[in-house]
């Protein structure tokens, strides 16, 4: 068992004993999907037009809920850095013959598995219970977008968890950031009819990049040039987050 595998197994054992986080990671997004999907679908009483095609609101919402899964799992997983710091395990772990990259890769591995399971649950529920449109042949593309996005969010949250000393500050700041970022994004509503300044802010938001790319994978909609920009920006964002996380770990060692 190499270093990354050992960290993966340790995180698995640590997370599987915390039923609250498991329930929140996997079941809370399903509740959002069922409540908002069916509720707004009935309230709107019709369809929305995207790229000249008609879709139900639930069709549009699924990718936003998957984006929510990646964000919440990454945020809830990074709390382990606080418990490790409080118990002294973090400093001990840094003395093991494991590279900083292996620590992060092992931790992100379990997060990716959790996010993919949650995303599969969202898609299955949406398709079977809410009759949402899904292009099943494009799911590998959706998986790729989800994996890359999960890495980015986990790395940036891990870096902040390493740097910050109080868990309440971490959760307050990340939760507030999510609420603001969620509002200025395409997670829950199309942006094309909103004011230009709102669109400008939203298109600088990684949540918008992930939601649009996921929507393209699920429904085949989106403007090619904008999607290319968002894909490149998402890769740059995730790479920068990885570098930030590794440097934060190195400073913690020093």
WOKA-V434244 format. One record per backbone hydrogen bond with DSSP energy under -1.0 kcal/mol. NH is the residue of the N-H (numbers start at 1). CO is the residue of the C=O. E is the energy in kcal/mol with one decimal. If there is no record, write none. Layout:
BEGIN
nh | co | e
NH | CO | E
NH | CO | E
END
This chain:
BEGIN
nh | co | e
6 | 2 | -2.2
7 | 3 | -2.2
8 | 4 | -2.4
9 | 5 | -2.5
10 | 6 | -2.2
11 | 7 | -2.6
12 | 8 | -2.3
13 | 9 | -2.4
14 | 10 | -2.2
15 | 11 | -3.0
16 | 12 | -2.5
18 | 15 | -1.4
19 | 17 | -1.0
22 | 18 | -1.7
23 | 19 | -2.7
24 | 20 | -2.5
25 | 21 | -2.9
26 | 22 | -2.1
27 | 23 | -2.8
31 | 27 | -1.9
32 | 28 | -2.1
33 | 29 | -2.4
34 | 30 | -2.6
35 | 31 | -2.7
36 | 32 | -2.4
37 | 33 | -1.7
38 | 34 | -1.3
39 | 35 | -1.6
40 | 36 | -2.4
41 | 37 | -1.7
42 | 38 | -1.9
43 | 39 | -2.2
44 | 40 | -2.9
45 | 41 | -1.4
48 | 55 | -3.2
50 | 53 | -3.1
53 | 50 | -1.9
55 | 48 | -2.6
60 | 56 | -1.4
61 | 57 | -2.4
62 | 58 | -1.8
65 | 61 | -2.1
66 | 62 | -2.1
67 | 63 | -2.0
68 | 64 | -1.9
69 | 65 | -2.0
70 | 66 | -2.0
71 | 67 | -2.0
72 | 68 | -2.7
73 | 69 | -2.5
74 | 70 | -1.9
75 | 71 | -2.4
76 | 72 | -2.7
77 | 73 | -2.0
78 | 74 | -1.6
80 | 77 | -1.7
81 | 78 | -1.6
83 | 79 | -1.7
84 | 80 | -2.3
85 | 81 | -2.0
86 | 82 | -2.6
87 | 83 | -1.8
90 | 84 | -1.9
92 | 88 | -1.5
93 | 89 | -3.1
94 | 90 | -1.6
95 | 92 | -1.1
96 | 93 | -1.2
98 | 96 | -2.6
103 | 99 | -1.8
104 | 100 | -2.0
105 | 101 | -2.8
106 | 102 | -2.6
107 | 103 | -1.9
108 | 104 | -2.7
109 | 105 | -1.9
110 | 106 | -1.1
111 | 107 | -1.4
112 | 108 | -2.6
113 | 109 | -1.9
114 | 110 | -2.3
115 | 111 | -2.9
116 | 112 | -2.6
117 | 113 | -2.2
118 | 114 | -2.4
119 | 115 | -2.7
120 | 116 | -2.5
121 | 117 | -2.1
122 | 118 | -2.1
123 | 119 | -2.5
124 | 120 | -2.7
125 | 121 | -2.4
126 | 122 | -2.5
127 | 123 | -2.6
128 | 124 | -2.5
129 | 125 | -2.4
130 | 125 | -1.1
132 | 126 | -2.6
135 | 218 | -1.4
136 | 134 | -1.2
138 | 135 | -2.0
139 | 136 | -1.5
142 | 138 | -1.6
143 | 139 | -2.8
144 | 140 | -2.0
145 | 141 | -2.2
146 | 142 | -2.5
147 | 143 | -2.6
148 | 144 | -2.3
149 | 145 | -2.3
150 | 146 | -2.5
151 | 147 | -2.1
152 | 148 | -2.0
153 | 149 | -2.5
154 | 150 | -2.5
155 | 151 | -2.5
156 | 152 | -2.2
157 | 153 | -2.2
158 | 154 | -2.6
159 | 155 | -2.1
160 | 156 | -1.9
161 | 157 | -2.5
162 | 158 | -2.1
163 | 159 | -2.1
164 | 160 | -3.0
170 | 166 | -1.7
171 | 167 | -2.7
172 | 168 | -2.2
173 | 169 | -2.4
174 | 170 | -2.5
175 | 171 | -2.2
176 | 172 | -2.1
177 | 173 | -2.3
178 | 174 | -2.2
179 | 175 | -2.2
180 | 176 | -2.2
181 | 177 | -2.8
182 | 178 | -2.9
183 | 179 | -1.6
184 | 180 | -2.1
185 | 183 | -1.1
194 | 191 | -1.7
199 | 195 | -2.3
200 | 196 | -2.8
201 | 197 | -2.0
202 | 198 | -2.4
203 | 199 | -2.4
204 | 201 | -1.3
205 | 202 | -1.7
209 | 205 | -1.7
210 | 206 | -2.5
211 | 207 | -2.4
212 | 208 | -2.8
213 | 209 | -2.3
214 | 210 | -2.6
215 | 211 | -2.3
216 | 212 | -2.2
217 | 213 | -1.9
218 | 214 | -2.2
219 | 215 | -3.0
220 | 216 | -1.5
227 | 223 | -2.6
228 | 224 | -2.3
229 | 225 | -2.1
230 | 226 | -2.5
231 | 227 | -2.6
232 | 228 | -2.2
233 | 229 | -2.7
234 | 230 | -2.3
235 | 231 | -1.9
236 | 232 | -2.3
237 | 233 | -2.6
238 | 234 | -2.4
239 | 235 | -2.3
240 | 236 | -2.6
241 | 237 | -2.2
242 | 238 | -2.0
243 | 239 | -2.2
244 | 240 | -2.4
245 | 241 | -2.4
246 | 242 | -2.4
247 | 243 | -2.4
248 | 244 | -2.0
249 | 245 | -2.1
250 | 246 | -2.2
251 | 247 | -2.2
252 | 248 | -2.1
253 | 249 | -1.7
254 | 250 | -1.6
END
